[in-house]
Amino acid sequence: MATKISDIDDSRLSELVIPRFLKYVRYWTTSDPNVKETPSTPGQWDLAKALAEELRGLGLTDVDLTDHCYVIARLPPSPGRESRQTVGFLAHLDTASDVSGKDVKPQLVKNYDGQKIQLTGTNVLDPKEDTSLAAQKGKAIIHTDGSTLLGADDKAGIAEIMGALEWLLSHPEIPHGPVEIIFTPDEETGKGLPEFPLERIKSAACYTLDGGPWGELELECFNAYVTTVNFQGKAIHPGYARGIMANAVLMAASFATMLPRSESPEATDGYYGYYYPMEITGNPESASLKINIRDFEQSGIERRIAALESFLPAVQAQFPGGSITMNTDLQYLNMKKKIDARPEVLEILQKAASNLGIESYLKPIRGGTDGSRLTELGIPTPNIFTGGRNWHSRTEWAAVSEMIAACKLVIELIRSWGEV
């Protein structure tokens, strides 16, 4: 009788996924948005090299680590499935710079008792405030100790892909087509796959594992731009500054306070876009303000850019002797239209989830993934849940049962694409 993926023993997949995850999160892979080179930090090389070696250790011979830290590996098709389309799976190596990712100490709770968890300092995981956490009572969870983020974004995705790959390699009775594995650097910086070797990629479609709760599938994301506003002031000794000084630090602060609070990340959800002032740097002579602009519609992006441009003369008038310049760069685009043009990519995903008894639902990403950029480059790449919560924070945690479900979904997708 043919093996049904839904019948795979969860405890076996847990043995393949959870130790990997606990190991991967200990790699310090925080990326740096202020570094132009790819990768932006050396720690990403450490994890990339370890993964490449691990892939070879599993028996894969087609494993490549590029000069810019992209890991690309291929699982050959089963005999008779050579003509099937290649399906890819994608996850990123780096963690966000919002919170420290150095010396992560993951805490595995095998049987969560449903009570409040006190973390380092004032950080708390409280099921009364987090219904998703409350639902994990009696189940296994992994959480940060509160001194750093956890790194489920996106090392949970890496562990799930690697676990699925090892399981398939040990079960040759499951027929499948060619499979491509891609691990990318600097996703959290929003660079959008710089130096990505697109010419080496064979996938007809790909799936990122970079999402949240059980059943969540995503095929639309923000249009993402970053605006840099540069302020040139006029410095002089403050004791003699009257009528002369134009303080660039104050210019940047004045500009930032003009951003509408009702269009900030903390004031919006769903399909509402926002301005997100990310960083102010400088001194009285020269300062810079970086602002992320997000919206699901391009018209919303254009409206916000026009608003920022209208702030320039208003701030300029307050600081005679100073000057302001502004430039806006694209980071990634909403991937929905291009995925809609290939409906089979979502249909296969939803059918695979259904085969496993996973009640899937579509949700817009209030952010983006490297899959957003890969979709723009011509390879439709929806996003799949990983079981992580509270990303980029000291209260980050992951549901073990959902990590196993994501791993099982990868296996079922590989089997399904082998029949297309």
N, C-alpha and C positions, 0 to 999 in steps of 0.2 A: 504494500500500500504506500502511495506517495506521501511524503511528509508534508503536513499542513503547517504553515508558518504560525498560525494561531495556536498550535499545540506545542510550540517550543516551550521547554521548561524555563520559567522566568528566573529561577535560581541559577541556572547555567548562564544565562545572559548577564545576570548580576555579577557573576564571577569574572566575566569578560569585560564588563563596562566599569564597574565601580572602582576596583583597584587602579585601573588606568586613570580614571578621573582624579582620584586622590593623589596620584603621582604627577599628573600634568599640571594641576593647579599650583604645585610647589615651584614650578618654573616661573621665574620673574620675567614676564613678557610685556610689561606695561609699555605702550607705544608713546611717542612724543609728537604731538601735532605741530611743534615748532621746528622739527627737523625735516628737511626736504628729501633727504636720501631714503631709499627703501632697501631694507627695513630701517626704521627710525631708531631702533634700540638693539643692542647686541644680544639681549636675552632671548629675542625671538629666534635668533640663529640657533641657540642652544636647544630649544624645543623642536625646531625644524629638523635639525640634524638627528636628534633622538628619534623622531617619527620616521624619518627616512630609513634609519637603521632598523627600526622596529618592523617597518613594512618589508624590508629585505629579509628580516628574520622570520617573517611569516611565510616566506617562499616566493614573494613577488620579485621578478627579475627586471621588470620595467618600472624603475623608480628613479625620479629625477629631482634634484634639488638645484634650482636655478641660481644664477648670480645675484638675484634680488630676493632670495628666501622664499620662493614659491615651491611647495612640495607637490609633485604630480606623480601619481602612481596608477597603474592599470592592472586590473584583474582580467586575465584572458577568458574568453567565452567557453562555455561547455561545448564538447564536441557536437557538431550539428547546429550550433547557434551562432556561428561565425558571422552570418549575414545580418544579424539583428543590430538595431541601432545602439550606439553607446549611450549609457546613462551615467551622469556624473553626480557626485556628492561633495559638497563644499562646506568648509568651516574655517574660522580664522584663528590665528595663533595668538594675537595680542589681546591684552585687556586694557580697559579704559584708564586714562590718567586722572579721572575725577577723584579717585581714592587710591591709596597705595595698594599695589599688587605684589609687594616684596614680603617674603617670609610668610606666605599664606599658611594658616594652620586650620585645615578643614576639620570639621567636627561631624563624625558619622554617628547618628542616633538611630539604632536599629529598630526601636519600638517607641516611637514618640508618644509621650503620655498626655499630650494635649494641653500642657501647662505652659505658662510664660517661661521663656528662656532668657536669662540674664547674660548678656555678652559683656565684653570688655567696656569699661567706662559706663556711660549712660545708655548705651545701645541695648535694645531689647527686641526680642521677637515675641509678639503678643497675639495669641490666637483670637482674642476679643476684637482686635483691630484688623486682623488679617484672616478673613474667612477661608481663604485658600489654605493657609497654614492649619487652621482648625480642622479642615477636612482630612488632614494627614494623620490624625490620631490613630494610633495602632500600627502605623506604617513607618517606613524608614525615610529619614531626611538627612541631608548634608547641609550644614550651615557654616558660615564664617565664625571666627571667635570674636569678631567685632573690632579687631585692630586693623583689618584690611578688608578689601572686597574678597569674594570667594573665587571668582573666575569661571563660573558656569557659563558666562558669556565670554568666550564660546568654547571653553574646554569640555563642557558637557557634550557639545556637538561633535568635537573631535573624538571623544571617548566612545560615543554611540556609533560613529562610523567605523572606528577601528574594531569595536566589539562585533559589529555586524560582519565585517570583513573576515575576522578570524573564524566566526561561526560558519560562514559559507565555505571557507577553505577546508574545514573539517567535515563538511557535509556535501560531498561531490554529487550526491543523488539529487540535489536541487539544481535543475537546469537553469542556466542564465546566459544572457548575452554579455558583451564586453562592458566592463565597469571602469569608470575613471574616478579617482580620488584626488581632490584638490584642497590643499591647506594654504591659506594666504596670510601675509603680514599686513599690519597697519590698517585693518578695517576700521578701527575706532577713530582714526584720524580723519576719515572721510575723504581720503585721497582718491579713491576710486580705481584701484588696481593699476597703479603706475608700473611700467615695465612688465606688465603681464604678458606672458608668451602665448597669445591667442592662437598663433599659427600651430602650436603644438597640441591644442585641445581638440579632441575628437567627439566630445559629447554632443548629441543632438538635442538633449535637454539636461537640465541639472536641477538639483534641489539643495538649498542651504539648510543646515540644521543650526538655526540661530534664533529660534523663537521661544515662546514662553510656556503656558500651561497646556495640559493634556488636551489634544484635539484641535488646537489652534493651528490654522493654515493661513498663510498670507501671500497674496499675489499683487498687492498694491502698496505703495510706499510714498513718502513725501518726495516732492521735487526739492532738492537741497542745494542751496547756494551759501557761500560765505562772503560777507562784505568786510573789507578792511578799511577803516577810516584813519587817516594819518593827520596828525595835528602838529604844525610847526609853530612853536611859540617864539617869544623873544625874552631871553633870560638876562637878568641883571641882578646885582646885589639887592636883596629885599629891602635893605635900609634906604635905598635910593630908587625904588621901583615905581613910585607914584607917577602915573601918566606914561610909563614906559613899558613895564612888564606885560607880556601876554603869556600867561601860565598854561602850557600845553596840557599839563595834568588836569587842570580845572576845565579846560576846553573839552577834553575827552569825557570827563564826568558830567558836564553840562549836556553833552550830546546824548550820553547814555540815559540820562533822566528824562529825555524827550520820548523814549520808546514807550509805547502805550502798555501799561501794566495788564490791561485786559487781553493783550495778545502776547502774553508770556507763556512759557511752558507750564508754569504752575497754575495758570488761569484757564487753560484750554484742554480739551480732550477730543476724542472722536475724529472728525474730519476738519477740525479747526486748526489752522496753521499758527505760526508764532514767529516772534523775534527772540533770539537767545544771545544776549551779550556774554561772550565766552571769556574774554580776557582784556584787561587794560594794562598796558605796560608803558614805561617812559619816565620822563623827568620834565622840569619846567620848560626846557627848550624843545623837546620832541617827545611825542606820545603816540600811541596806537591803540585802537579799539577794534576788536574782532567780534562780529555779530553773525551768528548763523541765522539764515532765513529758511523757513520751512512752510510748505503748503502742498496740498494734493493737486491743486490746479495751478497751471502756469500763470493764469491771470492774477491769482493771489500773490505769487512771487513778484510779478511786475508792479502790482500796487504797492507792495512793501518797499521795493527798490525806489520807486518814485517818492515815497514818503521819506525815506532816508535822504534822498537828494534834496528834498525841501527843507530838511533840518540844517543843511550846510550854511545857507546865508543867515539863518536865524542865530546860529552859534557864532558865526563869523562876526556878526554885528556887535556881539557882546565883548569881543576881544580885538580891538584895533591893534594892528601890528602883527597879528597871527594869521595863519593861512591853513586851509583844510583841503585835503584831496581824498577821493574815495574810489575804490575799485571793487568789483564784484566778480566772483569766479564760481563756475558750476562745479558741484561735487558729484551729484548723481540725479537721475530723473525717475519719475514714477514709472514703474515697470508694468503697470496693468495693461495698457494697450497692446504691448508686444506679447504678453502672455495670453491675452484674449485672442490674439491671432493664431495661437496654437492651442486650441481648446483641449486636445488630447492629453496635454501635459498635466492639466488640472484634473481631467477626468480619470486618468490612471491613478493619480494621487488619492483622489476621493474614494475610488473603488478599492484601492489597497487598504486604506483606513477602514472602510466598511468591512472588508474581509476579516479584519482583526477585531471587529466589534468596537472600533474607536468612533465615537460620535464626533465627527469633525465639523468645524464651522470656520467661516471666512472672517477675517478681521484685518483692518488696515494696519500696516506697520507705522507707528508714530516715530519713524526713524528710517533707517535703510540698512541694507546688507551689501556685502560684495556681490550677492546675487542680483541686486538692483543694477549694478554696473555691468555684470555679465549679461543680463538680459538686454541692456542697451547695446552691447557688442554683438548681439544676435543669437544668444543661447538662452532661451526662456528658463528662468530659475525661480520658482516659487520658494517660499520659506516654510519650514516645518518646526513644530514645537520641540523643545529639548527638556522641559521640566523645570527650568530655572525661574527664579523670582527676584525682585528687588535688585536688578542689575545695577552695576556701577556704585554700589553702596556697601556700607559696613554691616548691613543686615541682609545681605544676599543669601539665598538658600535655594536648594533644589530638592524636588520630590523624586526619590529613587524609583518608585513604581512608574513614574512618567518617563524617566530616562530609559528604563527597560522597554517601555512601549514605543518610544522613538527608535530605539535600536531595532526592535522587531519590525517597525514600519519600513526602515531602510531595507531590511532583508526581503520583505514582501514587495517593495518597489522594484528591487533588482530582479526578483522572480517574475514580476508582472511585465517589466520591459523586455524580458527574455522571450515573451510570448507575442510581442507586437510585431 
